[in-house]
Structure formats: C-alpha cells, structure tokens
C-alpha cells in the first residue's frame, strides 16, 4: 500500500527539526486554547508575536544564506509589530507588501536590487490611486493581494515541477494558508463595517491565526537553499 504524501511530510519535518516541531505545536495549541477560553487575554497576542519572531530565528539558524527568506520574514515581523501593537493599519499593510515582494524574489529568483525599484513603483502606484479617489487602505490592500496571489501561483508552479520536494510543498501549503488567513481578515473587515452580520466577527478573528501562524512556520521551511545546520538524520538522508 502506497504511503500518503502528507504522512511522508510529517515524518520528514519531525526528522529534520524535532525540537522546533515541539515549539511550534506548543505555541500554536496554547494560543488557540487561550483564544477559545479567554478571547481578550493579552498573553495570547504576546505568544503569537513570539511565534512569528521565532520563525525568523529558525530561518536564520537553518538557512542563514537565504537572505531573501530572512528579509521576507523580517518584513512580516515588522508588519505584525505595527498591526498588533499600534493602530496604524495602513503602515502595517504597506510593510507587508515588501514581505510579499521578498517572497516573490526568491520564488522567481529576481535580483535583490529590484527592491529599490519596487519601493518606488509601489509608492507611485499608491499615490496615483489616491488621487483618483480610492481609499488608501483599499489601494495598498490591492497591491498586497496581487502579490500574495502571485506568490501562491509561483508556489503551485514550483510544487508541480517537483512534487517530491518537501520545501516546495511547504511553500505551497504556506501560501495557501496565507490566502485563507487573509480571506478571514477581509471577512473580519466586512463584519467590523457592518457589511456582513457582526455575528461572524468572533469566528473570523479566531480563524485568522488558525491559518496565519502555520503559514509562517511552513514558509520558514520553504527555502530553496540547502540547510546550513543538519540533524543526525539529515546527515544520513538528504531531505528535499
């Protein structure tokens, strides 16, 4: 009987980083439980924030030559810092655009020098849409959404090109979770503005992090480069 691919993936990730796997699961289950039992407890937000920061630590240790991945995760952390701890939603989404761009550079192998050109282009586009009467948050969210869709498309393409690659599978699953998270964010926005029934607000707020944290853990494992640090198992068997 053929072993399912998802079971092979679970075995691979447990072999590669067993200690990190325990940390990821512990953080995930703890803040989900806190969100269910104590929805307004500040400790849940702090734990989520710590979880995103640890993704940067993990990528730096495991793939310290993958600067695009590390920059993408750093931009993500900065965006989360703004969105979680300040009321400046527009600035947070703006920084998220750079996170998505850095992911796009590594998925498409663009040069890092394109970052400056991108910063100028996004600023010009943003200014033009504002002068045409579009709400700032809608304008920047449109840019962000298009980038995220591009990253999902590229991750699907890379996954189809090499279905045996664990890291390509992580990118595909990661950006799929990312899309699901942002769909929940959009529904939450609609609920807050009474466009859809407000009864959907608690569920959508909960589901945002159900998808978001796994997306970052998976993406942190999606480097195209070889790991810098290897476990005993990885020394004996190459994990793709």
Secondary structure as the mmCIF struct_conf table of DSSP 4:
data_model
#
loop_
_struct_conf.conf_type_id
_struct_conf.id
_struct_conf.beg_label_comp_id
_struct_conf.beg_label_asym_id
_struct_conf.beg_label_seq_id
_struct_conf.end_label_comp_id
_struct_conf.end_label_asym_id
_struct_conf.end_label_seq_id
HELX_LH_PP_P HELX_LH_PP_P1 UNK A 2 UNK A 4
HELX_RH_AL_P HELX_RH_AL_P1 UNK A 5 UNK A 16
HELX_RH_AL_P HELX_RH_AL_P2 UNK A 18 UNK A 37
TURN_TY1_P TURN_TY1_P1 UNK A 39 UNK A 40
HELX_RH_AL_P HELX_RH_AL_P3 UNK A 42 UNK A 62
TURN_TY1_P TURN_TY1_P2 UNK A 64 UNK A 65
HELX_RH_AL_P HELX_RH_AL_P4 UNK A 67 UNK A 85
BEND BEND1 UNK A 86 UNK A 87
HELX_RH_AL_P HELX_RH_AL_P5 UNK A 89 UNK A 108
TURN_TY1_P TURN_TY1_P3 UNK A 109 UNK A 109
TURN_TY1_P TURN_TY1_P4 UNK A 112 UNK A 113
HELX_RH_AL_P HELX_RH_AL_P6 UNK A 114 UNK A 131
TURN_TY1_P TURN_TY1_P5 UNK A 132 UNK A 133
HELX_RH_AL_P HELX_RH_AL_P7 UNK A 136 UNK A 161
TURN_TY1_P TURN_TY1_P6 UNK A 163 UNK A 164
HELX_RH_AL_P HELX_RH_AL_P8 UNK A 166 UNK A 192
TURN_TY1_P TURN_TY1_P7 UNK A 193 UNK A 194
BEND BEND2 UNK A 195 UNK A 196
HELX_RH_3T_P HELX_RH_3T_P1 UNK A 198 UNK A 200
HELX_RH_AL_P HELX_RH_AL_P9 UNK A 201 UNK A 220
TURN_TY1_P TURN_TY1_P8 UNK A 221 UNK A 221
BEND BEND3 UNK A 224 UNK A 225
HELX_LH_PP_P HELX_LH_PP_P2 UNK A 226 UNK A 227
BEND BEND4 UNK A 228 UNK A 229
HELX_RH_AL_P HELX_RH_AL_P10 UNK A 232 UNK A 236
BEND BEND5 UNK A 237 UNK A 237
#
